[in-house]
Amino acid sequence: MKPVLATNSLPRLIPRFGDANVLVIGDVMLDEFVWGKVSRISPEAPVPVVWVQSESVMPGGAANVANNIRALGGQVGLVGVVGEDRWGAALLADLAARAIDTSGILKAARPTTVKTRVIAHHQQVVRVDREQRPPLPAGTVERLIETIKARIEQVDALVIEDYGKGVITRALLESVIPLARARQKIITVDPKQEHFDLYRGVTALTPNRAEAGEAIGRELETDAEIERAGAQILQQLACDGVLITLGEDGMKLFQPGSRPLAIPTVAQEVFDVAGAGDTVIAAFTLALASGSTMEQAARVANYAAGIVVGKLGVAVASPQELRTILNSHPTVAPLTRSRARARRPMSRRR
């Protein structure tokens, strides 16, 4: 257990990130970027002609969550599937170069999911998705579960990243969540509506406005509707926290026995929101695994997201960038315990 920090300075949390070990489970993807310029409209159709000047790739989906955790200094492993194709090979090589543990990534008989963004003059022109989402064979799901079981004792937290591409299944959740709860691991979830009932007892969920609305069956247009949704999800799932991200309106944190906490955005400029949700759950989980309170973790996540939306393309925040912004925004709550799981009895998880 890490010692209590008798300070109200969130920057003191950042050196702890290197001691935290997180396992990210979910749909891994490759983000491809085609960078160019536009000087004319096509004579064939009313669309811009992009003159390609460069191309690049980045980890996407659950791989981007792992990338964000590693960029902030945390230790991270990844569990998911890729195809036996050049895209899968490129993704594994890129992740290994970033010191992300890829030994939990299996190769499946389907293509690697690839999202290609064409960007010209700092604007995204079009996105092209290449993916297939047939159900994974039962044997592959069982191998994923065994992979998680083999790693769970060594990690402080699990992130479940459900993009609806087939890795996060009912069978996997019914096995992994009770396993992690029994070992008092932090469990955070970026959810999809079809699996909401299986997230009962996790540490926290980080849905966006649309996902929170889908969970309760109605759109959330007003602040009152958001607060009712957060309270309803919190009660139904008996979790420690629900952090609803609201884009330019920041985010709102819900905890049992506390009033909803509105956290305004700190973004100064917004160039690209791609991957911002990945940054939120990555920073939020890493902070919890490093000893922060739920409120502090939410504020750290908000600052990290404010950094990445000011960059073009799917981006990450560095410890130095986060330390700078935290130093300019002092917080009031002191750091307390070393693990989110120590803050409430396990009996409430049953």
JOURBEL-V39528 format. One record per helix or strand of 3 or more residues. SS is the DSSP state (H for helix, E for strand). FROM is the first residue (numbers start at 1). TO is the last residue. If there is no record, write none. Layout:
SS&FROM&TO, SS&FROM&TO
//
This chain:
H&11&19, E&21&26, E&28&41, E&48&61, H&62&71, E&75&83, H&86&97, E&101&108, E&114&120, E&123&130, H&138&154, E&157&161, H&170&182, E&186&190, H&193&199, H&209&216, H&223&237, E&241&245, H&247&249, E&251&255, E&261&263, H&276&289, H&294&308, H&319&327, H&340&343, H&346&349
//
